[in-house]
Amino acid sequence: MTDFAMARHNMVESQVRPNGITDHRIIDAMAAVAREDFVPDGRKAIAYLDEDILIKSGVAGEARYLIEPMAFARLVHLASIKPTDRVLVVGAGTGYGAKIVAMLANSVVALESDAELTAFMKAALSASGNIKVVEGKLAAGCVTGSPYDVILVEGRIDAVPDSLFNQLGAEGRIVAAIGAADVSKVHILTVNDGNRSSRPAFDASISPLPGFELAEAPFVF
């Protein structure tokens, strides 16, 4: 039988803490949340593996994954989430990322397009009072909860659509892995006085999110 508490401790000590995560709130949250509660029953034993975990089967480009702990921690760290922030998590899957973020922020909107994953997430997050689970198209964001201080995209996308930029508040930021290749570049994107900017931060191997086949041409920095 898997000792999940020990596996969670080992995850934090070997995958999170040594990889530039200096915000103790992120470390404390990932040490507290039972990751095994956010993966399907048949994969609970590998919940703390240092790679993306399949949470929903599908054809190429449509399967869904829980991002590996190290890459996820670095995404959250880059977002610099404050206790007063309103956060949109795009592609929230089974809700693990939303749960972690909710322990750092004031409120979270967890957006998911897949009905089965949305139902799973609602059950898994039923006790989390500051998370609102929303089902809808990922690239459209969630206008009703905007403006957001942070938009965190839980998966690799080809480009950030205008719809997400339009839902940022003043001094808001988007954190997303952008690129068509398996190894993509994680960016932090901002809008100041109508001017968009992007700063590449680190390389990561993150599984893709479906639904970002953009109708408009991607924004080029």
C-alpha positions in Angstrom: 0.0 0.0 0.0 1.3 3.4 -0.9 2.3 5.7 1.9 0.9 8.9 0.5 2.1 11.1 3.3 5.7 10.0 2.8 5.3 10.3 -1.0 4.0 13.9 -0.6 7.0 14.7 1.7 9.4 13.3 -0.8 7.8 15.2 -3.6 8.3 18.5 -1.8 11.8 17.8 -0.7 13.1 16.3 -4.1 10.9 18.0 -6.7 9.8 21.3 -5.3 12.1 22.8 -2.7 15.4 22.3 -4.7 14.1 24.0 -7.9 14.0 27.6 -7.0 10.7 27.7 -5.1 11.4 30.3 -2.4 7.8 31.1 -1.5 7.1 29.1 1.6 3.4 29.3 1.0 3.7 27.2 -2.1 5.8 24.6 -0.4 3.4 24.5 2.6 0.4 24.2 0.3 1.9 21.4 -1.8 2.9 19.6 1.4 -0.6 19.8 2.7 -2.8 18.9 -0.3 -3.4 15.2 -0.9 -2.5 15.0 -4.6 -3.8 11.5 -4.8 -7.3 12.8 -4.3 -7.0 14.5 -7.7 -6.1 11.6 -9.9 -8.3 8.7 -11.1 -8.4 5.6 -8.9 -6.2 3.5 -11.1 -3.4 6.1 -11.0 -3.4 7.1 -7.3 -0.2 5.1 -6.7 1.7 7.3 -9.1 0.2 10.6 -8.0 3.6 12.0 -6.9 5.6 10.9 -9.9 7.8 13.5 -11.4 6.0 13.6 -14.8 2.6 14.6 -16.1 -0.1 12.1 -15.1 -2.9 11.1 -17.5 -6.3 12.1 -16.0 -8.5 11.8 -19.1 -7.8 9.6 -22.1 -8.3 11.0 -25.6 -7.1 11.1 -29.2 -3.8 12.9 -29.9 -4.0 16.5 -28.6 -7.2 15.8 -26.6 -5.9 13.7 -23.7 -5.6 15.6 -20.4 -2.9 15.5 -17.8 -2.0 16.7 -14.3 1.1 18.8 -14.6 4.2 17.3 -12.9 4.9 18.9 -9.5 8.1 20.7 -10.3 6.8 22.4 -13.4 3.5 23.3 -11.7 5.3 24.8 -8.6 7.5 26.9 -10.9 4.4 28.2 -12.8 2.7 29.2 -9.5 6.0 30.8 -8.2 6.3 32.8 -11.4 2.7 34.2 -10.9 3.7 35.8 -7.6 0.1 35.3 -6.2 -0.8 37.6 -3.4 -3.4 36.9 -0.7 -5.7 39.6 -2.2 -5.5 38.3 -5.8 -8.4 37.0 -7.9 -7.1 34.1 -10.0 -8.5 32.3 -13.1 -7.1 28.8 -13.6 -7.6 27.8 -17.2 -7.8 24.0 -17.9 -8.2 23.2 -14.2 -8.7 19.5 -14.9 -9.5 17.6 -11.6 -8.8 20.7 -9.5 -5.4 20.1 -7.9 -3.9 23.3 -9.2 -6.9 25.3 -8.3 -6.8 23.9 -4.7 -3.1 24.9 -4.3 -3.7 28.4 -5.8 -6.8 28.9 -3.6 -4.5 28.6 -0.5 -2.4 31.5 -1.8 -5.1 33.8 -3.3 -8.3 35.5 -2.2 -10.5 33.7 -4.8 -10.2 31.3 -7.7 -12.3 30.6 -10.7 -11.4 27.1 -12.0 -12.3 26.8 -15.6 -12.7 23.4 -17.3 -14.2 22.4 -20.7 -14.6 18.7 -20.1 -17.8 17.7 -18.4 -16.4 14.6 -16.7 -13.4 16.4 -15.3 -15.6 19.3 -14.2 -17.8 16.9 -12.2 -14.8 15.3 -10.7 -13.4 18.7 -9.7 -16.6 19.9 -8.2 -16.6 16.8 -5.9 -13.0 17.1 -5.0 -13.3 20.9 -4.2 -16.7 20.8 -2.5 -15.1 21.9 0.8 -13.2 24.8 -0.7 -15.2 27.9 -0.2 -13.1 30.4 -2.2 -13.1 28.3 -5.5 -15.8 28.6 -8.1 -15.8 25.8 -10.7 -17.0 26.8 -14.1 -17.5 24.7 -17.2 -16.8 26.4 -20.5 -14.5 26.9 -23.5 -10.9 27.3 -22.2 -9.8 29.9 -24.7 -12.8 32.1 -23.9 -11.9 32.4 -20.3 -14.6 33.4 -17.8 -15.8 37.0 -18.3 -18.2 36.9 -15.3 -15.4 36.5 -12.8 -13.1 39.1 -14.4 -11.0 41.2 -14.1 -8.3 38.9 -12.7 -5.0 39.7 -11.1 -3.6 36.4 -12.3 -4.5 34.0 -15.1 -2.7 30.6 -14.8 -2.9 28.3 -17.8 -2.5 24.6 -16.8 -1.2 23.2 -20.0 0.8 24.1 -23.1 -0.8 26.4 -25.7 0.2 27.7 -29.1 -0.6 31.3 -28.2 -2.5 33.4 -25.7 -5.8 34.6 -27.2 -7.1 38.1 -26.9 -10.0 36.9 -24.7 -7.6 36.1 -21.8 -5.7 39.4 -22.2 -9.0 41.2 -22.1 -9.9 39.7 -18.7 -6.8 40.9 -16.9 -7.1 43.7 -14.4 -4.7 46.5 -13.8 -1.2 45.1 -13.2 -2.5 41.6 -14.0 -0.4 38.8 -15.4 -0.8 35.7 -17.4 1.5 32.7 -16.8 1.5 30.1 -19.6 3.7 27.6 -21.4 3.7 28.7 -25.0 4.9 26.7 -28.1 4.0 23.8 -30.4 7.0 21.6 -29.4 7.0 19.2 -26.4 9.5 21.4 -24.7 8.0 24.9 -24.6 8.9 28.2 -23.0 6.9 29.4 -20.0 6.1 33.1 -20.2 4.8 35.8 -17.9 2.6 38.2 -19.9 1.3 41.6 -18.8 -0.7 44.5 -20.2 0.3 48.1 -19.2 -1.6 51.1 -20.6 -2.9 48.9 -23.4 0.6 47.6 -24.3 1.2 43.9 -24.1 4.6 42.5 -23.0 6.0 39.0 -22.6 9.0 37.8 -20.6 10.2 34.2 -21.2 11.1 32.6 -17.9 12.0 28.9 -18.2 11.7 25.8 -20.4 9.3 23.1 -19.4 7.9 19.9 -20.9 4.1 20.4 -20.3 1.3 18.5 -22.0 -0.9 20.5 -24.3 -4.4 21.9 -23.6 -7.1 21.4 -26.3 -9.3 24.3 -27.4 -6.7 26.8 -28.3 -7.0 26.6 -32.1 -7.3 30.3 -32.4 -9.6 31.9 -35.0 -7.5 35.1 -34.9 -3.8 35.3 -35.7 -1.7 34.8 -32.6 -0.2 37.9 -31.0 3.5 38.3 -31.9 5.8 40.1 -29.5 
